[in-house]
Amino acid sequence: MHYTHAIVRPPPPSFATGLTLSNEGVPDVALAMLQHRAYCQALIDCGLQLTELPADPAFPDSCFVEDPAIITARGAIATLPGAPSRAGEVESIIAALGSWYPGIPRITAPGTLDGGDVCEADGHFLIGLSSRTNEEGARQLTDILESLGYRSSIVDLRESPRLLHLKTGMTYIGDGRMVLTSDVPVTEALQPYERIVVSEAERYAANCIRINARVLIAAGYPKIAGTLAGLGYDTLPIEMSEFRKMDGSLTCLSLRF
C-alpha cells in the first residue's frame, strides 16, 4: 500500500501519567515531545502529508492515535479501546478522519478493541486477542472487515503477558515478511509469511513500520537493523526511549493512509 497521509498528535503535558506496565522509569515529557517531532519529520521524509491534531491533556495516552481507529484501503473503522480511560479519545479521531472517511462503523460494547492489536498484511488482517481486545471486539471487527471484502484471522496473545498488543511483537514489512518476537504464537495464519525473529535483547524493535520505500525502526537495535539492511530495506532509525517507557512504539504514533 502506498501511503500519502498520516494523522498524528503530540504527547500532552500529562503524558507521564498515562497507562504503562513498563518498569523503565518516568518519561521525560519534553524529550518525548522532541522525539515526536523527529518522528513526524521522518513521516514527511517518507513522502507523507501530516494532519497534526492538538495535544489533549485530558487523555495522557492520546498521542497513540493508532489505537482508536483502523484504516483500510476501503474505509476506516472506529474502535473501542480496552482501557476505559482511553474511550474518550475515539470521537476526536472520528472527526479528524471524517474528511476522508464519512460514515465510519464502530466497535461497540461489550466489545473492546485497540488498533494496536490489528496487523494488515497485503489485505489480510490479523487480529490479536489481548488484555485490550476481547473476543466480542474481534468478532465485530471480523464482520466489518468482511463487509469491506477483507479476510481476517485471530491470533490469541493472552498466554503471552509481555505482549500488550499484537503489534508489540509483530509487524508486517511487505514482501511476505513479518518481523516478530519469539513469544508471538505462530498460528496457521502466520505460516505463509517469512518470519524474521528479533533477539530477546532487541524485542522492542519488532515494532517497525514500512512506509513506502523505507522502514522506520527504533534506534539502538543494530542486529535487526543489519538484518533488514541485508534484505535490501532502506531503514530509518528513530529515537523512541520515552515512548518505550509508556508501552508505546512506532506504529501507534500515527494513523497512515
N, C-alpha and C positions, 0 to 999 in steps of 0.2 A: 504494500500500500504506500502510495506517495503522499506524504503529509505536506500541507501548506499552512496550517494554522495550529495554534495551541492557546489554551486558556491557562493562566497562572494566577496565583495570589500569594503575595509575600507573607512571611511569618509575622504575626501580630506581636505587639509588646508583651502579650500574655503567653507567648509560645511556650515558655518553660513550665507552665502549669498544666500542659496538655497530658494526654494519656501516654504512658510508656511502661514497658516491662524491663527496659534496659537497666543495667547496673553500671553504666559508664559515666554517670555524673550528670549534673545540671547543665543544660546547653547555655552557651554564651549567645544571647539573643542578637546582639549587634553583629557578631561573627556570622550567625545564621543568616542575617539579612544580606551580608556581603556575599556569602556563598550562594544565596538565592539569586542575587543579581548576576553572578557569574554563570549560574545555571541558565538563566534567561538568555544571556548573551550566547551561550552555546546553542540554544534552540534557534536563535536568529542566525547564527553561523551555519546552521544546518538548512537554512532556507525557509524557516517558519515565520509567519506574521503572528505577533502575540496580542492577545487581549488580556490585559492585566486588571484583575479585579482589586478593589481596595482591601487592605488588611482589615480583618474583623476581630477586634479584641474579645468579643463575646464568645468566640469559638477558637480556643487556643490551637486546635489541630486543623484549622481551616485552610492552611497552606497546602495540605494534602488533598488537592482538588480532584484527584482521580477516584477517590472513594465514593463520592455522592453521585457519580454518573458513569455510564459506559457508552462509548461512542463506537458505532459500526459504520461501515460504508453505506448502509441502508437506513440509518436512523440512530437516534440517541435513546437511552433508557435511564430513567432516574432510579436510584437505589434507595434503600432504607438502611443506613449504617447500623451495624450491630451494637455499637456503643451508644447508649441513649443520649449522651452529651453531644453527639455529633449529628443527631437527626435534624437539627435546625439549620445545618449547612446546605441542605438539599435545595431549598427554594431559590436561593441566590444563584446557584449553579443552573437550575432550570431556566431562570430569567436570562442568564448570560448565553445559554445555548439557543434560546428561542429564535434568534435571528436566522439561525441555520436549520433548526430542527423544531418546527411547530408540532404541537400535539404529542408531547413526549409521554410514553407509557411509564408507569411507576410500579416498583415493588411495594407491596402494602403489607401491613401487619396481619397475621403474626409472622410473616416472612421478614427476614433480615438479610441484607447482602451488602458487602463492601466491594467497590470496584477493584480493589487490590487483590480480590480473590478470582478475578476473571482474566484469563490469558488467551488472546486470539492468536491462532496460528493459521494463516492463509485461509481465513473464512471459517475455520473450525474453532469453537470456543470451549476452553477447558475451564470448569467452574470448581473452585475449591470449597469444600465444606470445612469450616474452621470455627474458632471461637466467635467470629464476627458474622459469618454467613451460615445460616441454618438450612435444613433440608427444604423447608417451605419456600424460603427465598430462592434457593437454587431451582426448585420446581417452577416457580413463577418465571424466572429468567429463561429457563429452558423453553417454556411455552412462548414467551415473547420473541425469543430468537427464532424459534420455528416459524412463527408468523411472518418473520422477515426473510425466511428462506434459508436459515442457517442451521447447521448441526452443532450439537454440543455433547460434552462428556463430563462426568463428575470425577473429581479427584478428592478423596477423603483424607484430610490432613489432621484429623482430630487425635490421631495417635502420634503426631509429630509436634510436641509442645513448643519447639523453638520457632515454628513457622507461624507467625501471626497471620499472614496472608499467603495465598498460593504464590504470588509474585515476590514474596520474601525469599523464596527458594527456587524460583524458576521463571525464566523469561525466554521468549522466542526471538531469535535474531535473524529470521529469514533463512532461506536456502535449506529448509528442512532441519534446522539445528536449534536445539534447546540448550541453554546454559542453566545448570541446576546444581543444587546441593545434594549430598548423599542421602539426606533424610526425606527427600520428596519420594512418595510411593510411586514406583514405576509400574503404573497400571497398564492395562491393554491399550488405553487411549494414547499413552506415550510411546508405545512400541514403534510406530512409524518414523519417529524422529531420531536423528543423530543426537546423542546426548553428550554434552561437554560438561563433565563434573568438576566443580571447583574444589580445591583442597579445603580441609577444615579451617585452616588459618585464614583463608580468603573467602569464607562463605558469604560474607556481606556483599561481595562483588558479583554474586549470582544475579542480582538485580541490576540489569543494564537495559539500555534502550537502543533499538535500531531505528534511526531516523534518517530516512532516505539513504544517502551513501555512507553514513557514518554510524558508529556505535558508541554511545555515551557510556562510560564506565566510571565507577567510583575510583578516585585517585588513591594510590597507595597499595595496589594489589598487582605486583609485577608478573606473577605467574600466569594469571588468566589474561592479563593484557598481552603478554607474549604469545599465549596460545591463540588468541583472536587475531593478533597481527600475523601470525604464521599461517592462518587460514585465509589471509587476504583482506581482513577488515581494517578499515581506517578508524582507529579508536581515538576517542576524545575524553581524557580523564577530567573528572570534576571533583573538587573537594566537597565532601559530604559529612564531615565529622559531627557537626552539630545536629544534623537531621538523623544521623545514626543513633544519637543519644535518645531520640524520641521515637524510635522504631520506624523512622521514615527512610525512604530511599528514592532513587532516581525516577522510577516510573510514576510514583504517586504525586510528584510535584507538578504535573501538568496533565491536561486533557488534550490529546493530539488528534487532529483530523485533517 
